[in-house]
Amino acid sequence: MKRWEVVRSGILNDIQARAFENGRLPGDFVLAERFGVNRHTVRNAIKALESEGALRVQHGVGTFVADDFVSHKLDSDPRFTFRLLGQNKSVKRQIISITDASVEPEIIKHLKIAPPALVTEVRSISFINDWPLATGTAYYPVERVPGLATAFEGLNSPTAALKRCGIPEYKRKWTRITARRPTQQEAQLLRISSSSPVLFETNVDVTPDGLPIKYAFSAIRSDRYEYLIESND
C-alpha cells in the first residue's frame, strides 16, 4: 500500500469515528506529522478523498467532512427535511424554548397582525448528522395558530405541530439571504468562532390563501451550507 493510501485509510477511519471536531480536519502539517509523511503525501490523500465525496476542500478556509454539508434548493416548499431527501443526511431539530410574547413592529408588519397581538416564539437549533447547522427563531401569530405551544409537545417538527393546529398546508412566500458575523450566543450554539461569517436567512410562510402564519430568521453556518437556484428552462 502506498503512503498516501495509508493516510487516506487513516483519515477515513477518523471520519467514521467522528474524530474531527466540528467536522474540520487539522492542517496539512499536523496530519503529515501524525502519519509520518510529507505534506505532498497528505495532499494526495485528501485529493483522493475529495474526489470520492468524503471530504470537501474550501481553499483559504479548510478541509471538512463532506457529510456535514447541505445543498438547499430554494423553492416554495418550506419543509427543510423534504429538501434533504436524496442527500443521505440525517436532520434533527432541537427546540430551545417556546413562549407567547409581544414583538417589535417589524415582525408585526411581516405577519400582518395588529398590535398588541401576541405571537408564539419558537427558538431552535438544527443539526445535520449531529453537526450543528443553524439556529434561529420563528414567530407564529397566536390568533391564527392557537395552541401551538401545546401542539409542539413531543415534537420537534413545525410542520407536524402546525398540522395539530389545523394547518396541514403552507408554503414559502419569500426568503431573504444576507451574511454577517454571529452573535456570541449564535457562535456558541453553532460551535464556531465569533469571527466566522454566517448566512442570515429571513423568510415568511403563508397558508394557501396567502395569510402569513410564520416569520422566521436563522443564522446558518456558511461552511456547511449552500443555496441552489435552478432555472425552469
N, C-alpha and C positions, 0 to 999 in steps of 0.2 A: 504494500500500500504506500502510495506517495505521501510526502509530508503534508501537502495541502489537503489530501483526503483524510488524514488523521485529524487535522484541525477541523475540517468540515464535520466529521463524525462527532467530535467533542462538542462543537457548538450545537449540533442537532440534539445531543443528549441534554445539554443545558436548556434548550428551548422546551423540550418535552417535560423537563423537571421544573419549568418556570423559574429558573435560577437568575434570570436577568431582571434586576429591579426596574419596575415601570416599563418593562419590555424593551429597554435600551441596552445595546451591547457596550462593553468597555471599548476604549480606543485601541487602535492597532498596536501601539507599543505594549499595552497591558496584555493583550491577547498573545502577542509574539513572545513575551517573557514567560507567560503561563505555559505555552506549548513548546517552548524552547526552539522557536524557529524565527526567521526574519519577517519583517513586515510584508514583504512581497508575497511570501507564502500565505500569510493571513489574508491578504487582499484577494488572492486566487480562491481561497476557500469561501470568502464572503461573496465574491462574484458568482461562484457556482451556486451558492445557496440563494442568492438573489434571483438568478435565472430559473431556479426551481420553485420560486414563490415563497420560500421560507423566511427570507429577510427582505427588508425594504430599506434602501440607502437613500438618505436625503443629504446631498452634498452641502457641506457647510453646517449641517445640523447634527447628523449622526446616523447610526445604523440601528434599525428597530426590527423586532419580531413582527412578521407580516400579519399574524392573526390578530393583532391589536389595531388594525387599520380598517376603516369603514369607508365605503364609497356610497354616497347618499344621492339618490336620484330625486331631483326636485320635481314634484308634481302636485296634484290637488289632494292626494291621499296623505293624511297627517299621521297615519299609523307607522311608527318607527319600526316596529317588529316586522310588519309586512314588507317594508322596503329592504330588509336584510335577508329575505328569503333567497336562497341560492348562493349566499356569500359564505356559508359554513361558519356563521357567527352565533354565539350564544349571548343573547341580550338579557340584561337584568336591570330592573329599576328599584331603587330603594327610596321609600317615602321618608323624608326627614321630618316634616311637620305638616299638619292641616289645621287651619284656623279660619274663622269668619272675621272679616275686618273691613273697615272703610279704607278707601285707596285714594291716591292722588288723581288730579283731574285728567292727566294724560291717559291713564288706564280707563277711567270712566268714559273718555271720548272714544277709545277704541272699542269698548264693549257696548257703546250706545245706550248707557243707562243714566238715569237721573240721580244726582246726589240727593240725600246721603245713602243711596242704595248700597247694600253690603255685597261683598264678594267672598267666595271661598278661596283662600290662598293655599296652594299646594306646592311645597318645596321638595325637590327630589334630586337624586343623583343617579346617573345611568352608567352601567358597566358593560363592556364588551369582552367576553371571555375572561371575566374577573378583573379586567383593567379599567380604571375609571376613565370615562369618556367625556361626560358632560354633566353639568349641574345647573339648575335653573328653578324658576318659579312660574307657576301658571295661575291665572285668575279666572274664576268662573262666577258669573252673576248669580247670586242666591235666588233671585226671583225667577230665573229661567231654569236653574238646575237645583231645585230644593233637595235637601237631604244628601248632598254629595259626600260630605264628610263621613256620614254613616255608610254610604254606598261603598266607600273605599275599604271598609273593614274586611280584612282577609285578602285584599287585592293590592297589587302594585301597578295595575293597568288602568289608565284613564279611560280607555275605550270600554273596558268591562264595567267600570264604575258608572260611566255615562249611560250604558245600557240599563243598569239597575234603576237609573233615574228617568227612564223612558225616552232616552235619546239614542236610538240604535244606529243612526247615520249622521255623519257630519263630514265636512271637507275643509281643506285649507283655502282660505281666501287670499292671503298674501304672506310672503316671507321676505324679511329684510336681513341682509348679512353684512356685517362690518367686522373690523378687527380692533382689538385693544389689549391692554395689559390686564391680567386678572386682579381681582381684589385679593386681599390677604386670605379671606375665607375661601374664595374660589380656588386659589392656589393650593391651599391645604387639602381641600376635598379632592382636587384633581391630581394631587401629588406632583406638582410642578413648581418651578421657581417663579417668584413674583415678577421676574423679568421676561418670562416666556409668553409670547403673544397667544391669545385665544381668539377663536372665531366667536363673534357675538351675534346670535340669531334672535330676532323678534318675529312673532307671527300671530295671526288671528285665524281661528277656526269658526265656521258658521254652520248652521243647520241647513238642510236642503232648500229652505225658503229664504236663506240669506241672513238669518238672525245670528249675531255674534254670541257664541257661548264660551269662548276662551280667548284670552290674550296671554301670551307667554313670552318669556325671554330665557335664553340659555347661553352659558359660557362653555365652549366646546374646545377640547384640546386640538390645536391646529396640526400637531404632529401625528395625529391618528385619524384625521377626518378630511374628506374631500367632497365637494358638491359636483354632481354630474348633471349637466343640462343637455338634453338631446333634442335635435330638431325633429319636427314631424314630417319633414320631407323624405 
